[in-house]
Amino acid sequence: MDKNVNKALITKHSATLIALLLNPEPITKAIFMGVEIHNIINDYNNKKESENIEETIKILNTNKDKMISELKKLDDNEWETVNKFILPKVFHEVKKEDEKEKIKYIMQGFLYSVNNKIYKKDIILLYYDVLNQLRALDIKILESLDKSGKVDIKFSEEVKENISIPVNYIYYKLEKLNILDIAHELDYLAGLGEETIKFENIKISKFGEQFINFIFNREF
């Protein structure tokens, strides 16, 4: 390895992925496996899980009284579903989530389910499956939609100023997940056949309303 490579790149592991990549020698399977990739991954996962659990505890403590009140109202069948399906599913989502900012939406989904007696497994799985496909930034865009289902232009513009990807990409993604309904049109002034999205052509779908209620723990 190049003697000029900063030794600080070498961590507590016998070798690191960075060190491997900086090595001018060809990478072989034996060398790659010797990097102890599993240790690097475990360190990352342990740190992520610890931070996610801390965030979850904060949310649980903030909503503890309300949750206790609602949980006490459950009958035996409802409690069985919450205890053996919904809670394990929620903590599975918390454990594997890469963006700590999304933990609150996972937990708000749980609170909304309990508060509104949503115990059907297929619905819970559907909501968390969709949430898995969204990034925190996508959810920020959802927050720019007002109660009438229209885009809050001012809020949306503020969000757009702070992102580095085309906002239309996010709108298309939300449409593909059936959260938004978008009336597409061709803007011939901008260029022959160039498709544009106008704010007045965006509205929240029926499923989108239900999903927003779930992740924001509110009635849209």
Secondary structure, DSSP 8 states (H G I E B T S, - for coil): --TTS-GGG--SSSS-HHHHHH-SS---HHHHHTT-HHHHHHHHHHHHHHHHHHHHHHHHHHTHHHHHHHHTT--HHHHHHIIIIIHHHHHHHHHH-S-GGGHHHHHHHHHHHHHTT---HHHHHHHHHHHHT--HHHHHHHTTB-TTSSB-HHHHHHHHHT-SS-HHHHHHHHHHTTSEEE--EEETTTSTTEEE--GGGEEE-HHHHHHHHHHHTS--
